[in-house]
Amino acid sequence: MGNKLVIRDMVEEDIPWVMDIELNSFSTPWSEQSFINEIYKKYAITRVAEFESLIIGYISVNYLFHEAHLLNLAVHKDYRRMGVATALMNNILPELKKKGCVFIYLEVRASNTGAQKFYENFGFKVQSIRKKYYGNPDEDAFLMMAKINDGLN
Ligand SMILES: CC(C)(COP(=O)(O)OP(=O)(O)OC[C@H]1O[C@@H](n2cnc3c(N)ncnc32)[C@H](O)[C@@H]1OP(=O)(O)O)[C@@H](O)C(=O)NCCC(=O)NCCS
């Protein structure tokens, strides 16, 4: 994949491809409008991973003062375990640090052990449990948190 993988800001034209990944990745997917809102929100970074002109992943994060919230991260099924999500994280973490963020948190389904393993690699630890945070099916969320420091980027 290497230098053929481009990480850039998401634009509205990307959304049909993003929605294809979103619908295939989550049981309670975001709407197109959610992505549009993120693209134009002030304290937000929304990026795609593009490989040979194909959108194969994306990340969405909000930040305010010292705190960043990872809202969405997904990679197309055919391109998983190739380092795409790692590239997306490595792209945004130094930027969040520059903006003054000192920690980043996220919610993940209790059953989503693959994503939890991924986040643990970046130093995230389960901080607390949000009971029945998700629907379809009802499920707890793990609130995971990591420090944004020199170890992370
Ligand atoms: C979680 C997700 C974003 C990871 O994307 P990815 O591009 O496959 O991740 P990477 O290739 O960068 O993975 C890096 C490392 O994280 C860990 N990892 C990633 N996916 C994993 C899985 N399913 N099971 C166990 N470990 C995993 C591994 O250590 C992996 O390294 P390895 O492949 O050398 O073993 C992807 O599986 C996905 O889109 N899942 C569906 C949506 C989702 O759950 N998003 C997170 C919601 S909170």
Ligand as a Chemical Component Dictionary entry (heavy atoms), coordinates in Angstrom:
data_LIG
# 
_chem_comp.id                   LIG 
_chem_comp.type                 NON-POLYMER 
_chem_comp.pdbx_formal_charge   0 
_chem_comp.three_letter_code    LIG 
# 
loop_
_chem_comp_atom.comp_id 
_chem_comp_atom.atom_id 
_chem_comp_atom.alt_atom_id 
_chem_comp_atom.type_symbol 
_chem_comp_atom.charge 
_chem_comp_atom.model_Cartn_x 
_chem_comp_atom.model_Cartn_y 
_chem_comp_atom.model_Cartn_z 
_chem_comp_atom.pdbx_ordinal 
LIG C1  C1  C 0 -11.359 -1.478 13.453 1  
LIG C2  C2  C 0 -10.919 -1.164 12.001 2  
LIG C3  C3  C 0 -11.149 0.315  11.743 3  
LIG C4  C4  C 0 -9.411  -1.487 11.880 4  
LIG O1  O1  O 0 -8.983  -1.091 10.587 5  
LIG P1  P1  P 0 -7.747  -1.779 9.830  6  
LIG O2  O2  O 0 -7.328  -0.878 8.725  7  
LIG O3  O3  O 0 -8.064  -3.172 9.510  8  
LIG O4  O4  O 0 -6.640  -1.743 11.004 9  
LIG P2  P2  P 0 -5.048  -1.908 10.810 10 
LIG O5  O5  O 0 -4.745  -2.762 9.634  11 
LIG O6  O6  O 0 -4.414  -0.562 10.864 12 
LIG O7  O7  O 0 -4.712  -2.720 12.148 13 
LIG C5  C5  C 0 -3.543  -2.498 12.909 14 
LIG C6  C6  C 0 -3.479  -3.490 14.055 15 
LIG O8  O8  O 0 -4.641  -3.374 14.903 16 
LIG C7  C7  C 0 -5.040  -4.670 15.364 17 
LIG N1  N1  N 0 -6.305  -5.073 14.737 18 
LIG C8  C8  C 0 -6.982  -4.442 13.752 19 
LIG N2  N2  N 0 -8.130  -5.102 13.466 20 
LIG C9  C9  C 0 -8.176  -6.162 14.299 21 
LIG C10 C10 C 0 -9.102  -7.232 14.471 22 
LIG N3  N3  N 0 -10.221 -7.321 13.745 23 
LIG N4  N4  N 0 -8.827  -8.160 15.420 24 
LIG C11 C11 C 0 -7.715  -8.099 16.174 25 
LIG N5  N5  N 0 -6.778  -7.096 16.044 26 
LIG C12 C12 C 0 -7.017  -6.157 15.121 27 
LIG C13 C13 C 0 -3.940  -5.619 14.920 28 
LIG O9  O9  O 0 -2.950  -5.609 15.928 29 
LIG C14 C14 C 0 -3.461  -4.937 13.643 30 
LIG O10 O10 O 0 -2.161  -5.326 13.279 31 
LIG P3  P3  P 0 -1.938  -6.704 12.436 32 
LIG O11 O11 O 0 -2.901  -6.664 11.272 33 
LIG O12 O12 O 0 -0.504  -6.598 12.021 34 
LIG O13 O13 O 0 -2.239  -7.808 13.387 35 
LIG C15 C15 C 0 -11.683 -2.046 10.978 36 
LIG O14 O14 O 0 -11.663 -3.387 11.387 37 
LIG C16 C16 C 0 -13.143 -1.647 10.773 38 
LIG O15 O15 O 0 -13.450 -0.799 9.949  39 
LIG N6  N6  N 0 -14.063 -2.289 11.520 40 
LIG C17 C17 C 0 -15.496 -2.003 11.397 41 
LIG C18 C18 C 0 -15.822 -0.639 11.917 42 
LIG C19 C19 C 0 -15.399 -0.469 13.362 43 
LIG O16 O16 O 0 -15.566 -1.348 14.186 44 
LIG N7  N7  N 0 -14.863 0.717  13.668 45 
LIG C20 C20 C 0 -14.472 1.090  15.009 46 
LIG C21 C21 C 0 -15.706 1.554  15.720 47 
LIG S1  S1  S 0 -15.325 2.175  17.348 48 
# 
loop_
_chem_comp_bond.comp_id 
_chem_comp_bond.atom_id_1 
_chem_comp_bond.atom_id_2 
_chem_comp_bond.value_order 
_chem_comp_bond.pdbx_ordinal 
LIG C1  C2  SING 1  
LIG C2  C3  SING 2  
LIG C2  C4  SING 3  
LIG C2  C15 SING 4  
LIG C4  O1  SING 5  
LIG O1  P1  SING 6  
LIG P1  O2  DOUB 7  
LIG P1  O3  SING 8  
LIG P1  O4  SING 9  
LIG O4  P2  SING 10 
LIG P2  O5  DOUB 11 
LIG P2  O6  SING 12 
LIG P2  O7  SING 13 
LIG O7  C5  SING 14 
LIG C5  C6  SING 15 
LIG C6  O8  SING 16 
LIG C6  C14 SING 17 
LIG O8  C7  SING 18 
LIG C7  N1  SING 19 
LIG C7  C13 SING 20 
LIG N1  C8  SING 21 
LIG N1  C12 SING 22 
LIG C8  N2  DOUB 23 
LIG N2  C9  SING 24 
LIG C9  C10 SING 25 
LIG C9  C12 DOUB 26 
LIG C10 N3  SING 27 
LIG C10 N4  DOUB 28 
LIG N4  C11 SING 29 
LIG C11 N5  DOUB 30 
LIG N5  C12 SING 31 
LIG C13 O9  SING 32 
LIG C13 C14 SING 33 
LIG C14 O10 SING 34 
LIG O10 P3  SING 35 
LIG P3  O11 DOUB 36 
LIG P3  O12 SING 37 
LIG P3  O13 SING 38 
LIG C15 O14 SING 39 
LIG C15 C16 SING 40 
LIG C16 O15 DOUB 41 
LIG C16 N6  SING 42 
LIG N6  C17 SING 43 
LIG C17 C18 SING 44 
LIG C18 C19 SING 45 
LIG C19 O16 DOUB 46 
LIG C19 N7  SING 47 
LIG N7  C20 SING 48 
LIG C20 C21 SING 49 
LIG C21 S1  SING 50 
# 
